[in-house]
Every structure is written in structure tokens, then in C-alpha cells.
């Protein structure tokens, strides 16, 4: 065996599965999403079986595309599934792509965007659109989607099954909608891109806190949406601003040994000034729409952090005002928790604890480690180390990424 290939295939699945699925699904026609996913999964399984013995190919993404494409042609010829396109037509359409690298093919990016809008079609239940897109386009597992929504895994799994069935039944085309149809779908699309970035910014599992590939993909999709003649709405530009401003901090999110580095400890000279500039340009452009959305407010919060020369010089009063507006526009327990951090800087840890108590009993945060970690920090600042240790122990009992766990363990030792 030349090298362990499991982690490599897992990484490729993250980066390429959505692109390959989008390409096949569009070529095979409406109602073929399940089959496209199965064909891509089959290609990945084949890679796990072949690569350990033959070695990893020079162009692994291209190898996967060729395997998925050939499997689709074979399946059509053997009538294992039906599609509007014949095996010969599919083979002809794909004849010029055998040597193409799908990681850099512009048409794959377009197909992926089309698939995102198909998954966010108004014919699908609103609560299933984002989950379906994360699963199909982003390569997210059910467990990861469940954590993103703070919901049980069986609930997410059922939503995915029903959404795919509805997508096939309605034979929804893979196309970017026109201006009249766009508003009904774009909010779900923006939410998908945001959650994809969040998983790259702070991975929920594994030994890497930052998944640069996911974060870059989300920023790319946001830029594509913000730049599009139809999709470039003020909301899309505000999201692009938010992701650029947060993405500029990726290089300083962990220290040399891979441990989480909180905002107060980050080296701001390592922040990407070019990306910050692009974020401010997108934010300025987004203000021309005449109305304020959650994306505008979150981008404004990120801009306040980006503009501060140091953590101590951050305009926390401005940030708290932004959070007050965000709670009015898009209230959630996570927003309330983040607001409490700003309250601590403006009014002190006791006031912050009082505001946190409003969300402690929310069942959606029962297994949310950041709640316990923030409560621990607030009690530490009040001098109550015993209670702080209790909350830290509770946070450490939950599922964490390696960098998050090491950070909390360090905090426990400091206490």
C-alpha cells in the first residue's frame, strides 16, 4: 500500500462531491438527483478500493469524475435507472471532458450554483431547502447538518428523504431563476453559503478547526452570487461582505500547535488586508438597496472588529447596538449568546450572565458547548472559579473539535 487514502478521499468528497453531483444531475435531467449522488458515492467507494493498491492518481478529482461519468453511462445502458437523456447522448456530451479537471472547470461552478437554486425551490418545504443543499452540494453529513440546525439527526434525515422525493416528483429543473422567481429562493441560498462558510471557519469535528477549502468555497459562491446580474442583490452583497471580513481572520484562528486562538489573542497583523478591503467594498455596495437584513447587520459587526486596531480598542458599544438590531430582525438563541459577549465588554460580566440566563433553558442549546464555555468565562471574570470549572467540565463533555478541546483544557488548567 502506497499511502493511507481514507483521509484523502474524505477531503475530496468535501471538495468535489457537490460539483460532480451537480454536473451529473444537470446532464441526467430532472428527477435524477438521487442517482447522481449514488454514482458519485460509487466513484468514491471505488477510489477507496483501488487507490491503496495502484497509488493515488496525479489528478484524483479528474479520476473521480471519469469514474462517476462512466458509471452513469453504464447504468443507463443497463437500464438500472431512467433519465430523459440516453446513454449515447450522455457519452457524447461528456466525450470532451475525459481529461478535464473538474476542480477548475468553470462550467462545474455554474452547475453547482444551478443545483443550489434547484434545492432551494419554493416547491420544497422551507425547513428542508437548506438541509438538502448542504447535503447535496456541500457534502455535509446528516450529523453535521443536525448540529448546524441544533436539531436531532432523525429529524434532519426525514427532511432530506422527503425533500429529495419532492424534488423528483416536481421534476424541478436545474436553473438559476429569473428576477421574478429569485426572492422566493435566494434567502435559503444565502443561508446555505453562510453555513458552508461556518463549517470552514470552525469545523464541528476533527483535529482541524479551520477548513480552508470549505471557507474558500463559500467565499467563492458568495462572490459569484454578489457579482451576478440577477443574483447580485443587496442581501447577496452583504453576505459576501460578511464572509470576506470573517475570512480575513482565518490565518490567525489557531496557534502554532493548532489550538483555538480567541479574538482577543489573535495577531491582527496576520489578518488579510486585501480581503478586509474587499469586504468593506461589498458592504458599501450592499447599502444601496435601501433596506437592512440580518446579513447587513452581521457584516457590520464583522466590520467593527476588522476596523479595530486591537481587541481593547474595539467599539463594543457599537457592536452591542448592532446585536440589539439583529435580535429584532433575526432573533435566535445563538445571536442572544453572542450578544452577551458584547454585553460583558460594555456592562460587565454580571450583566452578561443575566442576559445569558434568558437562553440557558432553550433546548436547542442543550448540547451547544459555546454556551457552557461563555458561562465559564463570565464566572471566571467574576472570580467564581469553582462555578467556572463546572461549566468548563460540562463543555468538555460535549462533542468538540480537537483545537476547541485543547483550548478549553488549557482554560481548565489556568483555573
N, C-alpha and C positions, 0 to 999 in steps of 0.2 A: 504493500500500500504506500503510495507516494506521500500522502498527507491527509489529515482529517478534513473531510469535506462537508460534514454536517453544518458547522457554523457558516461556511461559505455559501451553501445552498440557502440557509435561512436568511442570510443577508441579501442574496439575490432575490429571494421571494419578496422581501420587503421592497426592494428597489424596482423589480421588473414585473411582478405578478400582475399589478394593475394595468401596466402598459400592454402586456401581452394579452390579457383578458379583454381589454378594451378593443384592441386591434381585431382579435378573432371574433368577438361578439358583433362588431360592426359588419365584418365581412360575411358572417354566417346569417345575419339578419335578425329581426325582432323575434323575441322568444327564445333566443339561443344563449342567454347569459349563463344558465346553469351548465350547459355543455361546454362553453368556453372556459369556465372555471375548472371543470373536470379535466379538460385537455391540458391546461396549464399545470394543474396539480400533477397530472400524469407525467408531464415532462420533468417536473422537479423530482418526482419519485424515481424516474429513470436515471436522472443525474446522480442521485444518491447511490444507485446500484452500479453505475458504470464508472464514474469518475475515480472511486478509490482504486480501481484496478488499471484503468487506462490513463489516468492522470487528468488534471483539470485542463480543459482546452484553453487556448490563448484568448478566445473570445467567448467566455462562458454564457453571457447574455444572448449572443447570437446562436450559440448551440441550443439553448433552451427554446428560442423562437423557432428554430428549424425543427426541433423535436415536436413542439406543440402544433406547428403547421402541418407536418407530415401525419401526425396522429389525427388531425381534423380531416384531412383528405382520405385517409384510410377508413375512418369511421363513417364518412359519407358514402364511400363506395360499398362498404359492407352493410349499409342501411341501419347502423346502430342508432341513428337519430335522423330526424328530418329537418331540413332547412330550405329557405327559399332559393338558395344557391346550390348548384350541383357540384360534385367532386371535381369535374373537369374545369368548371368555371372558377372554382376556388384555386385549383392548381395554377390556372393561367394567371389569375390575379396576383398570385404570390410568386410567380416564376422569377421575377426580377429582384426578389428580396432575400434570396438564399444566403447571400454573403453580407447582407446589411447588418449593422449593429443596432439593435432596437433601442439601446440606451441613448443614442444620439439622433435617432430618426425623428425629424420634425413632424411627420405625419402621425407618429405614435402619440406625440404630445397632444395633437388635435383630437385623436381618437379618445384619449383619456379624458379630455375636457368634455367631449360629447357624452361619454359614459357617465360622468358625474352628473350632467344635467338630466340624463335619462333616469338615473337612480333617484333624482330629486323631482320627478314628475308629480304634478298635483294629483294624479290618479292614485298615487300611493299614500297611505296614511302618513301624516306629518311626523309622527314619532318614529317611523321606520326609515325615513329617507336618509337621514344622516348615518344611521347604523348600517344600512345596506351599502352606502357609498364607501364608508370606512372599510367594510369587509371586502368589497369587490375591487375597489380602486386602490385603497391604501394598504391592503394585505394585512389588516388587523385581525387578530383572533377574537373569538366571542368574549373571552375573559378580559381582554384589553378594552373592548367596546363597553363592556359592563362597568368597568372601573371609570371610564370616561363619563358615563351617564349616571354613575352612583346607583346602579340597579343590579338586581340578581341576574346571573348568567342565563338561567332558563327563560326568563322574560325576553332577553335580547335574542336568544336562539329562536324563540317562537316568532318574534317580529321579523327576523330575517327570512324564515321559511315563508311566512305569509306575503312578505314584500316581493320575494322572487316569483311566487306564484302569480301575484297580481301583475307584475311586470310582463310575464309571459302571456298571461291571459289577455291583457290590453294591447299586446304587441306594440309596445311603445318604441318609437324609432330612436336611434342614437343620433341626436342632432342638437346643436345649440339653438335655443328658441329665439324667436324674433322679439322685437321690443314689446309687443302686446302680451306675450307669454312670460317674459323674463321675471317680472316682480313675484309671480307665484312660486318661482323656483329658486331665485337667487339667494334668499336668506339661508336655506338649507345648504346650498353650495358653499357659501361663506363659512358656515358652521363646520362643514367637513374639512375645509382647508385649515381652519383655526385648530381643530382637534388634531389634525395631522401634524401641524407645527408643534403643538403642545407635547405630543409624544416624542418628537425630536428634541425639544427643549429640556424635557425632564422625563426620561423614559421610566415607565412604571415598573419595569423589572430588568433583571440582568445586571452586569457589572459596569455598564456604561450609562452615566447619567445623560450625556448629550449624544443624540444620534444625529450627526451632521447630515447624513444622507436624507433623513426624513425632513429635517428642518429646511434644508436647501430645496427639496422637492415642494414643500408647502410654499416657500417664498416664491419659487418659480411659478407655481399655479396662481398665487395671488397676483403676481406681476402680470401674468397672462390675462387674468380677469380684469385687472385695473386698466390695462392698456387696450383692451378690445373695444371696437367701435360700438358694439351692442352691450357688452358686459361691463364696460368701464363706468359704472355708476359711482356716485359719491360714497356709497357704502363699500363698494369693492376697493376704491382708492384708500378709504380709511383703514380697511383690513390690511392692505399692502403696507401702509404706513406702520401699523402696529407690528407686523411681522418683521419688517426691516429694523425697527427700533429695538425690538427684543432680540432679534437675531444678531444684532451688532455685539451683544454681550456673550455670545456662545463661547468664545475662546477663553473667557475668564470664569466660566461657570464651575470649573473644577480645578483643584491644585495639582501639583506635580504627581502626587500618588493617586489621583483620581477621586479624591474626596470632595464632596459638595462644598462650594465656597459661596456663602450667602452674599447678598448685595452689599452689605456693609464692609465686607472683606475683599471685594473684587478690585483688581488692578484696572482702573479706568483708562490707563494709557493703552491697555490691550484691546479696548473696545474698537470696533471697526468704524472709523470716522466716515469713510465713504458710504457705508450702509446707513449710518445715522443721518447723513446728509440726504440720502435718497428717501429715508423715512419722513424727514421734515418736508421734503418736496411733495411726497404723496399726501401728507396731512394737509398742507396748504391747499393742494388741488381739491381735496375732498370737501373743503369748507364751502365750495361754490354751489353746493346743492341746496342750501337754504334750510336744511333740517338736520337734527342731531340724532345719531343712532348709538347703540352700545359700542359699535366699532370706533366711532369718533371719540367717545369718552375714554375707552381703553387705550386708544392711540395717544390721547392727550396725557394720560397717566404715564405711559411709557416715555413720552416726550419730556415730561417733567424730570424723570430720572435721568434721561440722556443729557439734558441741559445742565444738570447739577455738577459742579466741579468735583465735589466729594459727597459722601453719604451725609456728613454733618451739615453740608450747605444745601441739602435738598429742601425744596419748598414744600414741606409736608402739609401746611395749611391748604395750599392749592390742591395737592393730591387728595386731601380729605374732602374738599369741596367736589372734586371730580367723582369720588366714590359716592358721595351723597346723591349726585345726579344719576350715577349708574344704578344705584339701588332704586331710584324712581323709575328709570327706563327699563332695566332688566334685572329685577331683584332675584337673588339666589343665595343659598347658604354659603357658597364659596365666595361670592362677592362680599357678603357680610363679614366673613372671616378675614378677607384681605383688607377690608375697611378697618377692622380692628387693629391691624398693624399700623395703619396711619394714625388712628386714634392714640395709640401708645406713644407715638412720636410727638403729637400735638398736646394731648391732655394727660399723658402718663399711663403707666401700666394698670393702675386700679380702674380707671375709666375704660381702658381697653378690655379688661376682664369682664366688666359689667356688660359691655356690648357683646362679648363672646358668649356670655351665658344665654343670650337670646337664641343662639343656634346650636348649643350643646345637645339639646334633646332632639334635634332634627334627625330622623332615622337615616337619611341619606348620607350623613357624616359619621355613622356609627363605626365604619372601618376606614375612615379617612385620616391617615397618620398626621397630616399637617395640622389638624385641629389640636391633637394632643401635643404636638411639638410647639405650637404657638402658646398654648396654655402653660406649658412648662417654662418657656422663656419669660412670659409675663410674671409668673410666680417667682422665678429666679431674680428678676429685676426688683421685685418687692422684698427680697431677702428670705423668702419661704422655700428653702432648698429641699425640704422633705417633700412638700407637695410637688415641686418641680421634678424631683426624681420619680415620683409616682406617675406623673404624666409622661415623662420620657420612657419609662418602662412600658407603659401602655402603647406608645408609638412604636417602640421596638418590637412589640408582639405582633405587629401587622406586617403585611407584605410590603417590602421596600426594595428599591434598587440598591446595589452594593454601595455606591457613593453616598446615598442618603443614610444607609445604616451606619457606615463608618462615621459620618458627621454626627449622628445622634449619639453614637457610642463615645465619641470624643467629648460631646457635651456632658454626658453622664460622668465621665472621668473628671472633668473640670469641676463638677459639683461635689 
